[in-house]
């Protein structure tokens, strides 16, 4: 049985991409057809279609075509791994949108019950609507999307577990009355700093935007949106530990 192949026009119709886009991918060496007809028409087989799915998913993750080309030529990246990253990104977007949807529905229900809805309720809903792009610039959002691709879904999930373990360790240290400047707590502070460095890629602007979001929204609220529960006072305790770490590093300790 011969291998199924598609001409460029058929591939465009089936995928929703334009013929022009497929030609461009070929010209820049991103997606070249496996063969051509005797009259020179491009033919795409299963391998090229699998690569096209990789390209589409990586575009959805925010990578430029040039970044995608470098990413795919750097190593043999399995389609399953890229799809997993794409799925994780979509699930996160769904989670954010569902949170906003729930808030809007609560406001709508309140309006159905009474016209006397407070200014605070409405402004809180507006704030949630704008919050996704409130603290990060478009360039920073693009950078973070690329960063998540570089780090990979598996490591991101590991980091989430690392944070959960750290929060529990901080809570235990606080309950034991340990000084935030003690070596045991400073070890936790160094691990926290390393995770933040990994998330931000060392970008000071993103670090500042992240800190601004936590200050303005409140750490408990931000973490609650991520389904993370934190005991009262732990965030402030972590802040004192981080400040002690910064002071120690500034003094060369």
CORLINTA-V27481 format. One record per run of one state. SS is the DSSP state (H for helix, E for strand, L for the rest). FROM is the first residue (numbers start at 1). TO is the last residue. If there is no record, write none. Layout:
SS_FROM_TO / SS_FROM_TO
This chain:
L_1_5 / E_6_7 / H_8_15 / L_16_18 / H_19_27 / L_28_34 / E_35_36 / L_37_41 / E_42_44 / L_45_45 / H_46_60 / L_61_64 / H_65_74 / L_75_78 / H_79_113 / L_114_118 / H_119_133 / L_134_137 / H_138_151 / L_152_152 / H_153_175 / L_176_182 / H_183_200 / L_201_203 / H_204_217 / L_218_218 / H_219_225 / L_226_233 / H_234_250 / L_251_253
